[in-house]
Amino acid sequence: MYHHLGNEWLDFALELVTQFFQEDTYLIQKPTHSILRETLDHYYNQKQFADFLLEHGLNYDKRKLNVYYSREKIPKADVELAGTPYWSKSRVEEFCEKEKKRLKKIKLNHIWAQD
């Protein structure tokens, strides 16, 4: 492959091969490393994660998120750098939507139980 591709294309091809084996074939079930395709602007640390949830109407602060993280109530971090967990923007948005639906369901069940 390296004989036929230039530097940029070779880099891209190798990344695609890795992605294929991790995500499409599931032959690599527990990857030992992660390739960051985006800059850290696309990833949230715990404080940014909590701030995002708060901005979208969910009552979360960094402490609450940390407790939920230790209890595995929020998704596993996409990447950990120097001991700091980071979640992708899409994972944070997905969790936010699921949490809103979960809380809405609880609220509706509580209202129905009162009737």
Secondary structure, 3 states (H helix, E strand, C coil): CCCCCCHHHHHHHHHHHHHHHHHHCCCCCCCCCCCCCCCHHHEECHHHHHHHHHHCCCCCCHHHHHHHHHCCCCCCCCEEECCEEEEEHHHHHHHHHHHHHHHHHHHHHHHHHHC
